[in-house]
Amino acid sequence: MEYDFLITLRKNKVNLFGYITQLMLFLSIAAFAMHLFDPIDQPTRIVFAVIIFLTFSFWILARLRFIGKKYDYTSYRLALYVCFFGWLAAPMPLMIIAFFFLAMALLEKPANLPPEIGFSEYGVSFNTFPKRTVKWDEITNVVLKDDLLTIDYKNNKLFQREIAPGTDKTTVKEFNDFCAHYTSNIL
């Protein structure tokens, strides 16, 4: 869908998804290290040693890329995929854990994208999963002022969030006029 206006919201400073991912990686490295001392055959030990090395390397690489400020968030996707294959190499009851790592790797990018709200003649679309669209007849008022977006619903709910910096005053005026046009036509 094409939007007349796309507003990017300010992202929270606390990245709970990143903290959970790092905890999972740490616990996996510890579990794989324990497998190194199990009475298992030599090729399996080598596999777990390689998995530990790759997981730790991708984890450190992700942290260094983030510290260098090349990216907006730290991507642990490669380390999660390595752990996925590591848990597949684990004994049978533990193989189920692998699918949690696969799910985390697949959901990492959507979870770390900055939240956006699209405004068009059809309504307001939120980039949540699943995507949610609110029609203009459900909204009383939309105002963007002082880097704060406010959406007032007819059912007395209020949505208010800070937007990402970088919006100029002419765009704010155009946006407020656009939203006032569609909210006033419904009344």
BELRAKA-V555690 format. One line per field, one symbol per residue. ss: DSSP state (2 for helix, 1 for strand, 0 for the rest). burial: 1 if it has 16 or more other ideal C-beta (glycine too) atoms within 10 Angstrom, else 0. A space follows every 50 residues. Layout:
BEGIN
ss: ???
burial: ???
END
This chain:
BEGIN
ss: 00001111100000022222222222222222222200000222222222 22222222222222222000000000222222222222000222222222 22222222222200011111001111000001110222111111100111 1110000111111000002222222222222222220
burial: 00001011100000001100110110011011001000000000001100 11011101100100010000001111111111110110010000001100 11011001001100111111001111100000010100101111000010 1000000000001000000001001001100110000
END
